[in-house]
Amino acid sequence: MSYRPRTRRRTFGWQLFTLVSCTALSAYFTYHTVAGRYGLQARTALSSRVTILEFEAESLDHARSSIKNEIALLAPDQPDPDLVAEIARDVLGYARPSDRIYRLR
């Protein structure tokens, strides 16, 4: 007596189920690759946001260095007289006696 392996005959229904399942899984993964939370569209949006934030950080660094320079000029041991005069004119509204003041109506 010889052993004959039992073979399963694949029916059309089983083949159709397999095809539909594989197609559905491929569609699912393709959708999430493109439009998912970590997909290509999200990556594009994050890349543009990174560019905007880098520009904003650079402008804030320039503003910070400018303020740091002004603070250094206003050091309590020896402040810059020109900067003190400029602040007195702009903020406090002071003027020198030799200045001509014009009032616009």
C-alpha positions in Angstrom: 0.0 0.0 0.0 1.5 3.3 -1.1 0.9 6.5 0.7 -0.7 9.1 -1.4 -0.8 12.6 0.0 -4.1 14.2 0.3 -4.4 17.2 -2.0 -6.9 19.9 -1.7 -8.6 20.9 -4.8 -8.8 24.6 -5.2 -12.2 25.7 -6.2 -13.1 28.9 -8.1 -14.6 30.3 -4.9 -11.4 29.8 -2.9 -9.4 31.4 -5.7 -11.7 34.4 -5.9 -11.6 34.8 -2.1 -7.8 34.8 -2.1 -7.7 37.3 -5.0 -10.2 39.7 -3.3 -8.4 39.4 0.1 -5.0 40.2 -1.4 -6.4 43.1 -3.4 -8.1 44.5 -0.3 -4.9 44.3 1.7 -2.9 45.9 -1.0 -5.5 48.7 -1.3 -5.5 49.2 2.5 -1.7 49.5 2.8 -1.5 51.7 -0.3 -4.1 54.1 1.1 -2.3 54.3 4.4 1.1 54.8 2.7 -0.3 57.8 0.8 -2.9 59.4 3.0 -2.4 57.8 6.5 -1.3 59.5 9.6 2.4 58.8 8.8 1.9 58.7 5.0 3.4 60.8 2.2 0.9 63.6 2.5 1.6 64.0 6.2 5.3 64.0 5.5 4.9 66.8 2.9 2.8 68.8 5.3 5.4 68.3 8.1 8.2 69.3 5.7 6.6 72.6 4.8 5.9 73.3 8.5 9.6 72.6 9.3 10.6 75.1 6.7 8.3 77.7 8.2 9.4 77.0 11.7 13.1 77.1 10.7 12.6 80.6 9.2 10.8 81.7 12.3 13.5 80.4 14.6 16.1 82.2 12.5 14.3 85.5 12.7 13.9 85.1 16.5 17.7 84.4 16.7 18.3 87.7 14.9 15.9 89.6 17.2 17.6 87.9 20.2 21.0 88.9 19.1 19.9 92.5 18.5 18.3 92.7 22.0 21.4 91.1 23.5 23.6 93.8 21.8 21.3 96.6 23.1 21.6 95.1 26.6 25.3 95.1 26.3 25.3 98.8 25.3 23.2 99.6 28.4 25.6 98.0 30.8 25.2 99.6 34.3 29.0 100.2 34.6 29.3 102.3 31.5 26.2 102.8 29.3 26.5 104.1 25.7 25.5 107.8 25.8 24.0 107.8 22.3 21.7 104.9 23.1 20.6 106.4 26.4 19.8 109.7 24.6 17.9 107.8 21.9 15.8 105.9 24.5 15.1 109.1 26.3 13.9 110.8 23.1 11.7 107.8 21.9 10.3 106.5 25.1 10.2 109.5 27.4 9.6 112.2 24.8 12.6 114.3 25.9 14.3 116.7 23.5 17.5 118.7 23.6 17.3 122.4 24.0 18.8 122.9 20.6 16.2 120.7 18.8 13.4 122.2 16.8 10.1 120.6 17.4 7.4 120.8 14.8 3.8 119.9 15.5 1.6 118.6 12.7 -2.0 119.4 12.7 
